[in-house]
Each structure stands twice: as C-alpha cells, then as structure tokens.
Amino acid sequence: MKLLSDILYKVRLEEVSGSTHMAISSITFDSRKVKKGCLFVATKGTASDGHDFISKAVEGGAVAILCEQLPIEKAEGVTYVKVKDSSYSLGIIACNFFDNPSEKLKLVGVTGTNGKTTTVTLLFNLFKSLGYSVGLLSTVQNKINNTIIPATHTTPDALSLNQILRTMVDHGCEFVFMEVSSHAVVQNRIAGIVFTGAVFSNITHDHLDYHKTFDEYIRAKKQFFDNLPNTAFAIVNKDDKNGVIMLQNTRAKKHTYALRNVADFKCKIIESHLSGLLLNIDNHELWVKLIGTFNAYNVLAVYATSVLLQQDTTNILTALSNLNSVEGRFQYLKSPNGIIGIVDYAHTPDALKNVLETIKDIRTGNEQVITLVGCGGDRDSAKRPVMAAIACEYSNKVILTSDNPRSEDPEEILNQMQKGVSPIDVKKTLRITDRREAIRTAFSMGKEGDIILIAGKGHEKYQEIKGVKHDFDDLEILKECIKTLGT
C-alpha cells in the first residue's frame, strides 16, 4: 500500500479532482485487471483507448483514475488526476510504486537492430562468472542469477519492468543488463528508469511497419541516449555511421568502440574459424568461442562495457574466453556424414547478410551453402524481397518458407519474398511453405561438408499461425534430421 500523493511524485499534474491522501493497493492500465483499491491509468494504445474503460474500472473497484481527459461524470469517492501524457506518467508512477528500483541497481541498457540479445546475455554471464548477483532482461528470457522468468516482450511494459527490477533488488542483484527496444522508448516503457550505462550496437532496416520511416526509427533509438543522466556512460559502435548521432545530445559520458575506425576501444580479428575467433582487443590477444565478425563487435561491446563498470581487465578477458554462444545465435550441429546445420535468429536483411558473410569467410569453397529463410507476418513487409535477394546472393541453394505468418497468408508473404529473386537465381530457389518440411528438405539436399543455414526464428520455441502459437523449434527439428540420418 502506498499513498496516491507519494505515487504521483514527479508527475506533471494538470488537474486533480478528489483527495490524493488515499491508499493505493495496486496499479493497472488494463481494466480487466482492476482490483479493489487500485489506481487505473487510462492510456491510449494502438488498438484501444483506456479512457473508454474508466467507468468499468470504477465499477471494478478503482479508487483513483489517471487520465488525459477527465470524464464528464465522476464517481463519488474516486479521485481523478489529469495529465498531459498518461503513458509517460505511468512510467513515473510505476517507478514510485516499486520504490524506484533502478536507482538501487547498476542498470545497463543495450539498443540497436542486431546484437542486443547476445550482448546483454554475454554481459549477464560474464558478471555472474565474476561472482556478482546479476539480472537479465532479454528477448529470450529474463533471469535473476539462475532463476528464469519467462519473457513476453523485448522490453516489458512500465509496470512489469519495475516489478521485475524490484524483485531483482530484493534478491540482492547489483548489476542488471537489459535490451531496450525502439518500441519501448517510444511507448514510454522505460520512462523514469535510471540507467547506469547505455550501449548502441548498430541500426539497419527493421520495424518500419511501426516507425514508418528510417529517420523515425533512428530518433527512437536516439531518444534513449538523449534521456540519459550525466552520471551515466554512453558507448556506441563507431563503425556504424549512426553511432555518433546517438551521442549528439546525450548528457552521459561518451565512449566509442570499433573494428575499423579510431575509437576508445579497439578490436582486430586475427583468425576466424567455425570453432571461434582469435581477437586482439586493446593489445590483448584473446580466443573466444563465438563465431563471425558480428560477434567480434558483440564481444568488444561487452569488454568495453565491463571496463566502464570498473571491472579488472584481466578478469574480463579470462571470463570472455570461457563464454559460449547465445541460444539461437549461430548455433551449429554437425551430422555423422559431415553436414553442418546452423540455426540463427537473423530476421533482418543486415543480420542475414552478416551470418552469410561469416559462413563465406569460414567455408573452403568446395561445399554448398543451403539457406532456408522466411519473413514474419504483420511486420515490415519492405524487407521481404531484400531478404530473399541476400539469401540468393550468398547461397548455392535457397528455400523460401514460413517464419511466423501470424495473421497473414503465408503464401502472400512468400509471393513478396519471391519478388527479390532475380531471373538468374530462380533455378536455385525452392518454395516450401511448411517450415518443418522445408528444414527436412534442406537437410536431405545436403552432402558431406555442406552448410545449411536455418534463419529467422533462432531461440523461438513456437510458430505463430492465425493467432495460435504451435510448438516449433528449428534446432530440435535439425536434431531430428541428424538422428534420422544415423538410424
């Protein structure tokens, strides 16, 4: 229980009707979750407007309403608070309700199109190996040390986020590493959160179904850095031309990392193999078990962040050398007859190109590269033909298949992907809508030494079709193919 007046601390109030000296038992922005004694926050979403459910919330037991438009008829005994922006205010009151947990943690946010999950997971595992109590908030899962908390969004809503952070504080966590999506920034899910540091990996074509233009997408990422306090650090990938843009207006202490350009933290790839990378980081030679140039960037970002968090260089390098790859990120298996199967989350043009360029770098040239790729439904459709074109450019054979079609017709998604296949590449391209059948077909086409890339879903354990999530795991199906071969 907290007083409404305490919960409203730092919220810009435009008008108050009723007393703020009342106890609040809980907060919700979903009228279906209203409980007796709660504060209902009326937010305007993409599908519905919480203002339409104020009366329902009052009937359900809400004793206070926070909204942008006061209702004409007000219930007796209910306090109404008017603000300019309900979703932003929700972030502030969520922080207050849970005693501002982010202020009690060393919280680092990682943003960018690709590499977020790998970077935060490596940081989590590294700091855990150094003996700290650590929290993780990622696309794959949320964790408090070894305890897993299921993840539903890349970045949870403001209430869920603060509740999780509060739990992490209660469990003694000192460091927390979290992905920060562009959606979360724009939707004020991180409003009021205090970050110790922020990392920018890169920005490429993605989420334009939501942000509409690439400039809007960049602004969303930049807003995260613009809002950092002067006590925080901001570190960006200088090899990405948008890296320096992220730093333009931030009050945080500015740092850069790079493989190609002059930067505060530098890395050079000495050797690249399917078994790992030999790197030189700031004049320290280091072998890591991760694969590809994109992972060299991730490792460098982890190293730089750890240094900025005051960790010993020798301890960081030792821990990095022992870390394994992240689930669904360039995970590979080798069959008894020498076929290599790789499962990767690559679901953007740039990510797919990075993975295929990595395969190109480590292949001998005598084997085939067979790429299986799909595109998600209800998402940015402009990238569909681009994804197919990239797959064709770097592969000997390509299978176009379903990803998560969601509410869309999977055949129409494939039609759009097909437009990216040039006339010269048609002969090496197959179209198999059923993803399980597509994986089996790709594997049956392989011969000794061939490399099969299964791209798009990575760690996901489901396939979403017409609103229903069906059990589906690319890696498990790949294992089934290998097992069948051995029997």
C-alpha positions in Angstrom: 0.0 0.0 0.0 1.2 3.5 -0.9 -0.4 6.9 -0.7 -1.6 8.3 -4.0 0.3 11.5 -3.3 3.6 9.5 -3.0 2.9 7.6 -6.2 2.4 10.9 -8.1 5.8 12.3 -7.1 7.5 14.0 -10.1 4.3 13.5 -12.3 3.3 16.7 -14.0 -0.3 17.2 -12.9 -2.7 19.3 -14.9 -5.8 18.9 -12.7 -6.9 16.9 -9.7 -10.4 16.1 -8.6 -10.6 14.5 -5.2 -8.1 13.7 -2.4 -4.6 12.3 -3.1 -4.3 11.3 0.5 -5.6 7.7 0.0 -4.0 4.3 0.0 -3.4 2.6 -3.4 -3.2 -1.2 -3.4 -2.1 -1.7 -7.0 -1.8 0.0 -10.4 -3.1 -1.2 -13.7 -3.7 0.1 -17.2 -5.9 -2.9 -18.2 -9.5 -2.6 -17.0 -9.8 -6.4 -16.9 -7.1 -6.4 -14.1 -8.7 -3.8 -11.9 -8.9 -4.7 -8.2 -10.4 -3.0 -5.2 -8.3 0.0 -4.1 -6.3 0.2 -7.3 -5.2 3.1 -9.5 -6.4 2.8 -13.1 -4.3 4.5 -15.7 -6.1 5.3 -18.9 -3.6 5.1 -21.7 -4.2 5.4 -25.5 -3.0 2.3 -27.3 -2.8 1.4 -30.9 -5.9 -0.9 -30.7 -7.9 0.7 -27.9 -8.2 3.8 -25.7 -8.2 3.2 -21.9 -10.4 6.3 -21.5 -13.3 4.2 -22.9 -13.0 1.9 -19.9 -12.8 4.4 -17.0 -16.4 3.6 -15.8 -15.7 -0.1 -16.0 -12.6 0.4 -13.9 -14.5 2.3 -11.3 -17.2 -0.4 -11.2 -14.3 -2.9 -10.6 -13.1 -1.1 -7.5 -10.6 1.5 -8.8 -10.4 4.4 -6.2 -8.3 6.6 -8.4 -8.1 7.3 -12.2 -5.2 8.9 -14.0 -6.1 10.1 -17.5 -5.6 12.7 -20.2 -9.3 13.6 -20.4 -11.4 13.8 -17.3 -14.8 12.1 -17.7 -17.9 14.4 -17.6 -19.5 12.3 -14.9 -17.3 11.5 -11.9 -18.0 8.8 -9.4 -18.3 9.8 -5.7 -15.2 9.0 -3.6 -13.0 8.4 -6.6 -10.0 10.7 -7.3 -9.4 11.8 -10.9 -6.0 13.0 -12.0 -5.5 14.7 -15.3 -2.0 14.6 -17.0 -0.8 15.5 -20.5 0.6 12.1 -21.3 -0.8 9.0 -19.5 1.8 6.5 -20.8 4.7 8.6 -19.7 3.1 9.3 -16.3 2.6 5.5 -16.0 6.3 5.0 -16.1 6.9 7.6 -13.4 4.3 6.2 -11.0 5.4 2.6 -11.7 8.9 3.6 -10.5 7.5 5.4 -7.4 5.1 2.5 -6.6 8.0 0.0 -6.5 10.4 2.3 -4.7 12.4 3.3 -7.7 14.3 0.0 -8.0 16.5 1.2 -11.0 18.2 3.7 -8.7 19.4 0.8 -6.5 20.9 -1.1 -9.3 23.7 -0.7 -11.9 21.4 -1.0 -14.9 22.8 -1.1 -18.4 20.6 -0.9 -21.5 21.6 -2.2 -24.9 19.9 -1.0 -28.0 20.3 -1.5 -31.8 18.8 -3.5 -34.6 21.1 -6.5 -34.2 23.2 -7.9 -31.3 21.1 -6.8 -28.4 20.3 -10.3 -27.1 23.9 -11.6 -27.5 25.4 -8.5 -25.8 23.2 -8.5 -22.7 23.4 -12.3 -22.3 27.2 -12.3 -22.6 27.3 -9.4 -20.0 25.0 -11.3 -17.7 27.0 -14.5 -17.9 30.3 -12.6 -17.6 29.3 -10.8 -14.4 27.8 -13.9 -13.0 31.1 -15.7 -13.6 32.9 -12.8 -11.7 30.8 -13.6 -8.7 28.1 -10.9 -8.8 24.4 -11.3 -8.3 23.0 -10.3 -11.7 19.7 -9.7 -13.5 18.9 -10.2 -17.2 16.1 -8.7 -19.3 16.2 -10.0 -22.9 14.1 -11.2 -25.8 14.9 -14.9 -25.0 14.3 -14.8 -21.3 14.5 -12.8 -18.1 16.8 -14.1 -15.3 17.8 -13.5 -11.7 21.0 -15.4 -11.4 20.0 -19.0 -12.3 16.2 -18.4 -11.9 14.4 -18.0 -15.3 11.4 -15.6 -15.6 9.6 -16.0 -19.0 9.9 -13.0 -21.4 6.9 -11.8 -23.5 8.4 -8.6 -24.9 11.9 -7.4 -25.7 11.3 -4.7 -23.1 8.3 -5.3 -20.6 5.7 -2.6 -20.0 6.5 0.0 -17.4 4.7 -1.8 -14.5 6.1 -5.2 -15.3 9.6 -3.8 -15.8 9.6 -2.0 -12.4 8.1 -5.1 -10.7 10.9 -7.3 -12.1 13.6 -4.7 -11.2 12.1 -4.6 -7.7 12.4 -8.4 -7.4 16.0 -8.2 -8.6 16.7 -5.6 -5.9 15.1 -7.8 -3.3 17.2 -10.8 -4.5 20.4 -8.8 -4.0 21.2 -8.1 -7.6 23.9 -5.5 -8.1 24.1 -5.4 -11.9 21.2 -5.7 -14.4 21.6 -5.9 -18.2 18.6 -5.3 -20.4 17.6 -4.9 -24.1 16.0 -1.6 -24.9 13.8 -1.8 -28.0 12.8 1.2 -30.1 9.1 0.4 -29.3 9.9 0.6 -25.6 11.4 4.0 -25.9 8.5 5.5 -28.0 5.9 3.8 -25.8 7.4 5.2 -22.6 8.0 1.7 -21.1 11.4 3.0 -19.7 10.1 6.4 -18.5 11.5 7.2 -15.1 14.1 4.4 -15.3 17.6 5.4 -14.2 20.4 3.8 -16.3 24.0 3.5 -15.3 25.0 3.0 -18.9 23.7 2.6 -22.5 25.2 0.6 -25.4 24.4 1.1 -29.1 25.3 -1.8 -31.5 24.0 -0.8 -34.9 20.9 0.3 -36.8 19.6 -1.2 -40.0 16.4 -1.7 -41.8 13.8 -3.0 -39.3 10.4 -2.2 -37.6 9.4 0.2 -40.4 5.9 -1.2 -40.1 5.8 0.6 -36.7 8.1 3.6 -37.1 7.1 4.3 -40.7 10.4 5.9 -41.7 14.0 5.1 -41.1 14.5 8.6 -39.6 11.8 7.9 -37.0 13.4 4.6 -36.2 16.8 6.4 -35.6 15.1 9.1 -33.5 13.5 6.4 -31.3 17.0 4.9 -30.6 18.5 8.3 -30.1 15.8 9.3 -27.6 17.1 6.6 -25.2 20.6 8.3 -25.2 19.1 11.8 -25.1 17.4 10.9 -21.8 20.4 9.5 -20.0 21.6 11.4 -16.8 25.1 12.9 -16.6 26.1 10.2 -14.2 25.7 7.5 -16.9 28.0 6.4 -19.7 27.1 6.0 -23.3 29.1 3.8 -25.6 28.4 3.4 -29.3 29.7 1.4 -32.3 31.7 4.0 -34.3 31.8 1.7 -37.4 28.0 2.4 -37.7 27.5 5.8 -39.2 24.6 6.4 -36.8 26.7 5.7 -33.7 27.9 9.3 -33.4 24.4 10.5 -33.9 23.3 8.7 -30.8 25.9 10.7 -28.8 25.0 14.2 -30.2 22.7 15.4 -27.4 23.4 13.0 -24.5 24.5 14.3 -21.1 26.2 10.9 -20.4 29.9 10.4 -20.6 30.7 9.5 -24.3 32.7 6.5 -25.4 33.2 4.6 -28.7 34.2 1.1 -29.9 35.2 -0.1 -33.4 36.9 -2.7 -35.5 37.6 -0.3 -38.5 37.7 3.2 -37.1 39.7 5.0 -34.5 37.8 4.5 -31.2 38.3 4.4 -27.4 38.0 0.6 -27.5 39.5 -1.3 -30.5 39.4 -4.8 -31.7 41.1 -6.7 -34.6 40.2 -10.1 -35.9 43.3 -12.2 -36.2 41.7 -15.5 -37.1 38.1 -16.6 -37.8 37.0 -20.3 -37.7 33.9 -22.3 -37.2 35.3 -23.1 -33.7 35.7 -19.4 -32.7 37.6 -16.1 -33.1 41.2 -15.1 -32.3 40.9 -11.4 -31.4 43.2 -8.6 -30.4 41.3 -6.3 -28.0 43.2 -3.2 -26.9 46.5 -5.0 -27.5 45.4 -8.1 -25.6 45.2 -11.4 -27.6 42.0 -13.4 -26.8 40.4 -16.6 -28.1 36.6 -16.7 -27.9 34.1 -19.5 -28.7 31.8 -17.1 -30.7 31.8 -17.0 -34.5 31.9 -14.2 -37.1 32.6 -10.5 -37.4 29.3 -9.6 -35.9 30.2 -11.4 -32.7 33.6 -9.7 -32.6 31.6 -6.4 -32.3 29.4 -8.0 -29.6 32.5 -9.2 -27.6 34.1 -5.8 -27.9 30.9 -4.1 -26.7 30.9 -6.5 -23.7 34.6 -5.8 -23.0 34.2 -2.1 -23.2 31.0 -2.0 -21.0 32.7 -4.2 -18.4 35.7 -1.8 -18.3 33.4 1.2 -17.9 31.7 -0.7 -15.0 35.1 -0.7 -13.2 36.0 -4.4 -13.7 39.6 -5.6 -13.8 40.8 -6.1 -17.4 42.5 -9.5 -16.8 39.3 -10.8 -15.1 37.2 -9.6 -18.1 39.4 -11.2 -20.7 39.6 -14.5 -18.8 35.8 -14.6 -18.4 35.2 -13.7 -22.1 37.4 -16.6 -23.2 35.1 -19.0 -21.3 31.8 -17.8 -22.6 29.6 -19.8 -25.0 27.4 -18.6 -27.8 23.8 -17.5 -27.0 20.9 -19.8 -27.7 19.6 -19.4 -31.3 22.6 -17.2 -32.3 24.8 -19.1 -34.8 24.2 -22.4 -33.1 25.5 -25.2 -35.2 25.4 -29.0 -35.2 27.4 -31.5 -37.3 25.8 -34.7 -38.6 27.7 -38.0 -38.9 28.1 -37.5 -42.6 29.7 -34.1 -42.1 26.7 -31.8 -42.9 26.8 -28.6 -40.8 23.5 -27.2 -39.7 23.3 -23.6 -38.4 20.3 -22.1 -36.6 20.3 -18.3 -36.3 17.8 -15.6 -35.3 18.7 -13.5 -38.3 15.4 -11.9 -39.3 16.6 -8.6 -40.8 18.4 -8.1 -44.1 21.6 -6.9 -42.3 21.6 -9.8 -39.8 21.1 -12.4 -42.6 23.9 -10.8 -44.6 26.2 -10.8 -41.6 25.6 -14.5 -40.9 26.0 -15.5 -44.6 29.2 -13.4 -44.9 30.5 -15.2 -41.8 29.8 -18.5 -43.5 31.5 -17.3 -46.6 34.6 -16.4 -44.6 34.9 -19.8 -42.9 34.0 -22.1 -45.8 36.6 -23.7 -48.0 34.7 -23.1 -51.2 34.1 -26.8 -52.1 30.8 -27.1 -50.1 27.3 -25.9 -50.8 25.6 -23.3 -48.7 21.9 -24.0 -48.5 19.9 -21.2 -46.9 16.3 -21.6 -45.5 14.7 -18.2 -44.8 11.3 -16.8 -44.1 9.8 -13.5 -43.0 7.3 -12.8 -40.2 3.7 -11.7 -40.8 2.3 -8.4 -39.5 5.7 -6.9 -39.7 7.8 -4.7 -42.0 6.9 -6.1 -45.5 9.5 -4.0 -47.3 12.4 -6.2 -46.2 10.9 -9.4 -47.6 12.2 -9.2 -51.2 15.5 -7.9 -49.8 15.9 -10.9 -47.5 15.3 -13.3 -50.4 17.8 -11.4 -52.6 20.5 -11.6 -49.9 19.9 -15.3 -49.4 20.3 -15.9 -53.2 23.5 -13.8 -53.4 25.4 -15.8 -50.8 23.9 -19.3 -51.2 24.1 -22.1 -53.7 20.5 -23.1 -53.0 17.7 -21.2 -51.2 14.5 -22.4 -49.7 11.8 -19.7 -49.1 9.5 -20.8 -46.3 7.3 -19.6 -43.4 8.5 -17.8 -40.3 5.7 -16.7 -38.0 3.0 -15.8 -40.5 0.8 -14.6 -37.7 -2.5 -13.2 -39.2 -1.2 -13.0 -42.7 -1.5 -15.6 -45.5 1.9 -17.3 -45.6 1.6 -17.8 -49.4 1.3 -14.0 -49.9 4.4 -13.4 -47.7 6.3 -15.8 -49.9 5.0 -14.1 -53.0 6.5 -10.8 -51.7 9.8 -12.6 -51.0 9.8 -14.1 -54.4 10.0 -10.7 -56.0 13.5 -10.4 -54.6 14.7 -13.5 -56.6 16.3 -12.5 -59.9 15.6 -14.5 -63.0 19.1 -15.9 -62.9 18.5 -17.2 -59.3 15.1 -18.8 -59.9 16.6 -22.2 -60.7 18.4 -22.5 -57.4 15.4 -21.4 -55.3 12.7 -23.6 -53.9 9.5 -22.6 -52.2 8.2 -24.8 -49.4 5.6 -23.2 -47.2 5.6 -25.8 -44.4 8.7 -24.9 -42.3 9.2 -28.4 -40.9 9.1 -29.9 -44.4 11.5 -27.1 -45.6 14.1 -28.0 -43.0 13.9 -31.7 -43.8 14.2 -30.9 -47.5 17.2 -28.7 -46.9 18.9 -31.4 -44.9 18.1 -34.1 -47.5 19.8 -31.9 -50.2 23.0 -31.6 -48.2 26.1 -33.7 -48.8 29.3 -34.1 -46.8 30.8 -30.7 -45.8 27.7 -28.7 -46.9 26.4 -25.9 -44.7 22.7 -25.4 -44.1 21.6 -22.1 -42.6 18.1 -22.1 -40.9 17.5 -18.4 -40.5 14.8 -16.3 -38.8 13.5 -18.0 -35.6 16.6 -18.8 -33.7 15.7 -19.4 -30.0 11.9 -19.3 -30.5 10.1 -22.4 -29.4 6.9 -21.8 -31.4 5.4 -20.8 -34.7 2.5 -18.4 -34.7 -0.2 -19.0 -37.2 -3.6 -17.2 -37.2 -3.2 -16.2 -33.6 -2.2 -19.6 -32.3 1.3 -20.5 -31.1 2.2 -24.0 -32.2 5.2 -25.8 -30.6 8.1 -25.4 -33.1 11.9 -25.4 -32.5 14.3 -25.2 -35.5 17.1 -26.7 -33.5 15.1 -29.7 -32.4 13.9 -30.4 -36.0 17.6 -30.2 -37.1 18.5 -32.7 -34.4 15.7 -35.0 -35.6 17.1 -34.8 -39.1 20.6 -35.8 -37.9 19.1 -38.6 -35.7 17.1 -40.0 -38.7 20.3 -40.0 -40.8 22.1 -42.0 -38.1 19.4 -44.8 -37.9 
